[in-house]
Amino acid sequence: MSTPFKIVIPARYESSRFPGKPLVDIAGKPMIQWVHECAIATQAEQVVIATDDERIAAAAKNFGAEVCMTSAHHQSGTDRLAEVSLNYAWDVDDIVVNLQGDEPLTPAELVHQVADNLAQNRAAEIATLCAPITRAEDVFNANVVKVVADAQGYALLFSRAPIPFHRDRGVQIAADELDAYRRHLGIYAYRVSFLHAYSNMPVCQLEQLEKLEQLRAMYSGIRIHVTDARCLPGPGVDTPEDLQRVSQLLHG
């Protein structure tokens, strides 16, 4: 029997690279609707779209989604999830999956995997997924977040830098050395108890420098379990250029 979980889809209208992204049309539907359909397909206990924008809220209600209006001043999606968990008074032991609002091709299997991993690893307050890096250029791409974990699968560090760094080769990586590198997939499962604590954790310099919110949790001593995804998600929509590729896939 799979782990019970809830899903929150954080959705902001403002974006430096792609304003209005959640409402962009893909094959006749706003992108946020495609993500919501991915969430519903998992048979989660509850699916909530969390937004600070009335335009997104109106569109979501129009296709029947449950919406929670949240503050416009959150520094991260995790802060937004924390507000949702308080608004709904969810139990501290509940598991909540953060499904990004720009990932309309997320397989249900990945959502179940990340929730199951958190349930099975009691020392962790967060679980997430990764995938092997297969191209050397991705190791040095700052838009590809890398992760290194210990022997038990607990994250040691996330970074936009090439980690681990090959001391002797520098920027040259041989094909047979790529198995040391993993890219982080931006899907998380949290315990509600962690969400309650997260907003009170101080923003740390690591988080500010890397622009990676999970580093705030690690800096405060929170353990994050990470494992290879059983399947790969389709591409997300970070920029207008990504939109065409995703549109083609959803058009079939």
Residue pairs with C-beta under 8 A, 6 or more apart in sequence:
2 112
2 115
2 116
3 95
3 112
3 115
3 116
3 118
3 119
4 45
4 94
4 95
5 44
5 45
5 94
5 95
5 96
5 97
5 111
5 115
5 189
6 44
6 45
6 46
6 47
6 48
6 90
6 94
6 95
6 96
6 97
7 39
7 42
7 44
7 46
7 47
7 48
7 96
7 97
7 99
7 111
8 48
8 49
8 50
8 68
8 80
8 81
8 84
8 85
8 96
8 97
8 98
8 99
9 32
9 35
9 36
9 39
9 47
9 48
9 49
9 50
9 99
9 100
9 101
10 50
10 51
10 77
10 80
10 81
10 98
10 100
10 101
11 22
11 32
11 49
11 50
11 51
11 53
11 56
11 60
11 101
12 22
12 51
12 52
12 53
12 56
12 101
13 19
13 20
13 21
13 22
13 23
13 51
13 52
13 53
13 55
13 56
14 53
15 21
17 238
17 239
18 24
18 237
18 238
18 239
18 240
20 55
21 31
21 101
21 102
21 237
22 30
22 31
22 32
22 51
22 56
22 59
22 101
22 102
23 30
23 31
23 32
23 55
23 56
23 59
24 30
24 31
24 237
24 243
25 31
26 34
26 104
26 243
26 246
26 247
26 250
27 247
27 250
27 251
29 63
30 59
30 63
31 101
31 102
31 104
31 237
32 49
32 56
32 59
32 60
32 65
32 101
33 59
33 60
33 63
33 65
34 104
34 105
34 250
35 99
35 100
35 101
35 102
35 103
35 104
35 106
36 47
36 49
36 60
36 63
36 65
38 99
38 103
38 104
38 105
38 106
38 107
38 108
38 111
39 47
39 99
39 111
40 47
41 108
42 108
42 111
42 112
43 108
44 97
44 111
46 66
46 88
47 65
47 66
48 66
48 67
48 68
48 84
48 88
49 56
49 57
49 60
49 65
49 66
49 67
49 68
49 101
50 67
50 68
50 70
50 80
50 81
50 83
50 84
51 57
51 60
51 67
51 68
51 69
51 70
52 69
52 70
52 71
52 72
52 74
52 80
57 67
57 69
60 67
61 67
68 83
68 84
68 87
68 88
70 80
70 83
70 84
70 87
71 80
71 83
74 80
74 83
75 203
75 213
76 213
76 216
77 98
77 100
77 213
78 98
78 188
78 190
78 195
78 198
78 213
78 217
79 198
79 199
81 96
81 98
81 190
81 195
82 195
82 196
82 198
82 199
83 199
84 96
85 94
85 96
85 192
85 195
85 196
86 196
90 96
90 192
91 192
92 191
92 192
92 193
92 196
93 191
93 192
93 193
94 191
94 192
95 115
95 118
95 119
95 189
95 190
95 191
95 192
96 189
96 190
96 191
96 192
96 195
97 111
97 114
97 115
97 187
97 188
97 189
97 190
98 187
98 188
98 189
98 190
99 106
99 111
99 187
100 186
100 187
100 236
102 236
102 237
102 238
103 186
103 187
103 233
103 236
103 237
104 234
104 236
104 237
104 246
104 250
105 233
105 234
105 235
105 236
105 246
105 249
105 250
106 187
106 233
106 234
107 231
107 233
109 230
109 231
110 129
110 185
110 187
110 229
110 230
110 231
110 233
111 187
113 129
113 227
113 229
113 230
114 127
114 128
114 129
114 187
114 188
114 189
115 127
115 189
117 124
117 127
117 129
117 189
117 225
117 227
118 124
118 126
118 127
118 189
118 190
118 191
118 225
121 127
121 153
121 225
123 154
123 223
123 225
124 154
124 223
124 224
124 225
125 190
125 191
125 193
125 194
125 217
125 222
125 223
125 224
126 188
126 189
126 190
126 191
126 194
126 214
126 217
126 222
126 223
126 224
126 225
127 188
127 189
127 224
127 225
127 226
128 155
128 184
128 185
128 186
128 187
128 188
128 189
128 214
128 224
128 225
128 226
129 184
129 185
129 187
129 226
129 227
129 228
129 229
130 147
130 149
130 182
130 183
130 184
130 185
130 226
130 227
130 228
130 229
131 182
131 183
131 185
131 228
131 229
131 232
132 178
132 179
132 181
132 182
132 183
132 228
133 139
133 144
133 146
133 178
133 181
133 182
133 183
134 178
135 178
136 173
136 175
136 178
138 144
138 181
138 183
139 146
139 162
139 173
139 178
139 181
140 162
140 171
142 160
142 161
143 160
143 238
144 160
144 183
145 158
145 159
145 160
145 183
145 184
145 186
145 212
146 158
146 159
146 160
146 161
146 162
146 163
146 181
146 182
146 183
146 184
147 155
147 157
147 158
147 163
147 182
147 183
147 184
147 226
148 155
148 156
148 157
148 163
148 164
148 182
149 155
149 156
149 182
149 226
150 156
153 225
153 226
153 227
154 223
154 224
154 225
154 226
155 214
155 218
155 223
155 224
155 225
155 226
157 163
157 218
158 184
158 210
158 212
158 214
158 215
158 218
159 210
159 212
160 210
160 211
160 212
162 171
162 181
164 180
164 181
166 172
166 173
166 177
169 177
173 181
182 226
182 228
184 226
185 229
185 233
186 236
187 233
188 214
194 217
194 222
198 216
198 217
201 216
201 217
201 219
201 220
202 216
202 220
203 216
204 215
204 216
204 219
204 220
206 212
206 215
206 216
206 218
206 219
207 213
207 215
207 216
207 219
214 224
217 224
218 224
234 246
234 249
235 242
235 245
235 246
235 249
236 242
236 246
237 243
237 246
